[in-house]
Structure formats: C-alpha cells, structure tokens
C-alpha cells in the first residue's frame, strides 16, 4: 500500500469526523497533508466533507498547481501553502467552522486565559487573526505573525485552523479548541471562569516536555501579579458531593441548550 494512499485515507477519515461532529456545514472546511515526496494532498472545492472519497482528493505542488486529480483544490489552499512554507515541522492543516469556537472568532474573543490545564499544556493561547476575505492572499498573510508560536488559530469572523505533524494531531487540536470553547462559554454563562495562578501555570508549562509539546509554543495569558491562588487549605473545603452533582447537572443542561440553539 503506497504512502500516498495512506495519506488520502487519513484525510478522508478526518473529513468524515469533522462532518459527523458538525464542525462544518455544506461544503465548508478543508484538510491537507504535506506528503513525504513534497507534494500536498488537499480536499477539493465544492464537495461536502462527509462525502469526500480518496478519489476526490487532489495532489498539488508547493505553488498549488494540480498534479493529480479532477477539478480544483479548496479555495483555502493558499493558506495551507503559506503555513507549510513558514513552519517546516507542520505536515498537516485542518480548517473548519466548529460552532462555539467560531463564535469566539466572530465575537473577537481570544481563547487566551489560563483556565484549562489541557489547553495550557497542549495549545497555550489560541489567538485571533486580523480579518481577511476567505480564499485571498490576505487571509494567508494574516497568519504570518502567529504561525511560529501557535498551533491553533481563530480566523476572525470565519473559523478555526489547526496544524500538526500529521493530520490526526491537527484534527485532535481542532477538537480540543472546540471542547475548550464549549467549556469556557458555559463558565461565562455561570458567571465567569476561575483562572489558574502563576505557580499552577508554571507547573503545567514545565511539564510540557513530558507530553512531547514543542518548544516555542506560546503560553496563556497569566493573571495580574498577586492573583495567584492560595493553597487548598486556605481556600476552604471543597463543595460536598451533592452540590457538585447539582452543578454538573446544571452545566450539562446549559451545554445542551446552547448546542440545541446552535443546531436550530
């Protein structure tokens, strides 16, 4: 089985997953992989991601010229090419419109606070690009100031882009961004999230090497000096189990209502 065949199968699998999770609608979104031979396999324009097959995928060169396949590549191929040009470690790019994270992008709200350990370790800050028309060179260049220090980006009024050493890791980052956005949205509905303090954030950042997180990844935005949390004893007893269960039920109900409105 050829390496190119494996790449195409992995892209199709990711396309099916982002479609099933409703991270794209209609013909939205695009996925690409930089193959070992230097060519790029990319999703075509005009096909719903849930319907994409390996035969639909196109192979293009580093300028975007089609080498294999029928039809035209995604209109966002320029953005993918720009990322590959500026990040030699990136071998895959996923662009989609997961509804809650895209809501943050549309509202101009960066995901930059030190709230969730998994995000602090694996993504750091998820910044917003300046707005540019989709499919244009300006959109590609809007990522330039952010590409080096970030692995996930909110495209202003548009969607989310994540990168990785392979298409699976890029897709996982997309899922992390959307899951974090849902949690942060619920926290805001409940009155605001509680940021971790500098000491706690430092411990998480120092542990990045254990999880294979690359050096140079930007950190989250630390709270103001003096805002570091007291230890557990000083903070007082934790909520009893009955209270935590009620809170969990409330959060689950709010998430359900929000997602139901988004689907409606």
N, C-alpha and C positions, 0 to 999 in steps of 0.2 A: 504494500500500500504506500503510495507516494506521500511525501511530506506535505505537498500542496493539497492533496486530498484530505489529510488530517486537519489542515488549517481551515479548509472550507467546511468540514463537518463541525468543527468547533464554533465557527461563526454562525452557522445555521442553528446550532443548539442555543447560543446566546440570543439570537433573534427570536426564537420561539419563547424563550424565558421572559424577555422584556415585553413581548406581546401578551403573554399569559398574565403577567403581573400588572398589566395596564400602564406600563411606563411609556408607551407610545400609542398613538391613535391614528387610524388611517394609514397613510404612507410615511408617517413621521419617523425620524431617527435614522441612524446609520452606524455601521460597525466596520472596522477594518483591522487587518493584521499585516505587519511587515514580515514577509516570508524570508527564509534563510538565504534565498538567492537574490535578495534585494528588491524584488517586486512587491507590490502591495495588493492584497486581495480585499475587495471592498464591496459592500452591498450596492445594488443598482438603484437608480432613481425610479420612482413610480410603482414600487411593489410593496405591499403591506408586509411588515416584518414577519408576521406569523405565517405568511405564505411563501417566504423565500426558500428556495432549494439550492443545493450546491451548484446546479447547472445555471442558476440565475446570477451567481457571483461573478464579478469581473476581476481581471488581473490588470493592473496599471503599472506604469513605470513611475519614477520619482517625480516626474513632471505632470503626472495624471493622464498621460496618453494611454488609451486602451490597447493592451497586448493580446488579451483573450476575453472572449465573451461577447454577447449581443447587447445592444442598447447602450445607454450611458451610465456612468457611475453616479453615485449620490451627489447632489449639488453641494454637499458639505465636504467633498473630497479635498478641496484646497486646505481646509482647516486641519484635516488629518495629516496631509503632507507637511504642513508647517510644523506640527508637533514632532513628526519624525525627524525633520531637519534640525530642530533645536534640542531634542532630547535623544541622545544615542542609546540610552537604556530603555526607551519605550518601544515595545513591539506590538502594541495593540491599543486601539482607541474605541471607546463606546460613547455615542451621543444619543440621548433620549430625552423625553419630557415627563419624567415621573411627577405626578401632580403636586405633591406637597413641596418637594424641593424646588420645583419650577415656580411654585407660589412664592417661595422666598426670593427667587430671582426676579419675579415680576414686581414684588414689593420693595426691592432694593435692600433686602436684609441679608447680610453675610452670615454664614454659619461660622462664627469666629470665637465664640465664648468657650471657656474651659469647663464644659459641663459633663460630657460623657467620656469615660475612660477609653472605650474602644476607638472613639473618634480622635481623642487626644493622641493616642499612640499611633494609630494607623493612617490618619489623614491630617491631623493638625487643623489648620484653618482652611475653610472652603470659601475662597474669595469670589467676588462678582466681577466679571469683565465690564468694560465700558460697552454700551450698546452699539451694535453694528448690524446692518442688514444681513440676514441669513444668506449664505451662498456667495458672499462677496469677499474679495481680498481683505477688506477692512475687518471683517469678522475674524479672519485668520490672524491678522496682526494684533487684534485686541487681546489675544492670549500672550503675546510676547513678554510683557513684564511679569507674568505669573507662572510661565511654564516651568522655569528652573526649580522653584521652591514648592510647587504644589502638584498633587496627583489627581485632584478633583477640582472642577471649576463650575460656578454658576454663570451661565450666559445671560446677561441682562435681558429680561423680558422674552426669554427664549427657551432655555432648558438647562441640561446638565451634561458635562463632558468629564469622563474619567479615563485614565491611562493606566497601563500596566506592562509588565514584562511578557505577558501573554493575555489572550482575550478572556480567560477565566478570571484572572486577578483584576482586570479592568472592569469586568462585569460585577465582581464582588464589591468593588469600591462603589459602583453605582448603587447597589443595594444598600450599602452602609450609609451613603448620603441620604437616600430616601427614608430609610428607617430612622436615622437621626433627625431628619426634618419632621417626621411624624411625632417623635417624642418631644422635640422642642416646641412644636405647635401646641401639643397637649399641655406641656408645662406652662406655656404662656396663658392658655385658657384657664389654668388653675391658679394663676396669679404670678407666675414667673419662676424660672429655673434657679436653683441654687448653684452658683459656680464653685468649682473646687479651688482651694487656696494654692498659693505658690509652692509650698512644700509638697503638697499632694501631686501637683502638676509636674514638678521636678522629678519625683519618683517615677512617674509614668514615662516621662521623656527619657530618663536614664535607662529604663527597661526596654526601649525600642529595639536595641540590638538583639535582644533575646527572640524577638519576633521577626527578625530579618527586615526591619524597616530601614530604608536607605538613609544615609547621612544627607543633611541639607534640606530635609523636609521641614517646612515652616511649622512653627508651633502655634497653639491657640493664643488668644489674647488674654493675658493674665489680668486678674482683678487689681484694683488700686492697692498700693502698698498699705499694709496694716489690715487688709481684709482677709488675711489667712485665717482659716478656721481654727478654733480651739480643739483640743483633743476630745475624744468621745466622752470621757468622764465629765469634762467641763460643760460639754454641750447638753448634758442631761440624758435621761433614759430614752430609749427608742420607743416608738409607738407600740402599743400592745398588738398581738396578732389580729384581734377583731377589728381594730382600727385600720391596720394595713390591708386586711381583706376588703374592707369597705372602700378604701382608697383605690385598690386595684380594680374593683368593680366599677367605680366611677370613671377611672381612666379608660377602661375598656369600652364603657358606654359612650364616652365622649369621642374616642377614636372612631367607633362605629358610626356615630352621627356625622362626623366630619367626612369620612370616606364615602358615606352614603350621599351626602350633598355633592361631593366631587364627582361621583359617578352619575348623579342626576343631571 
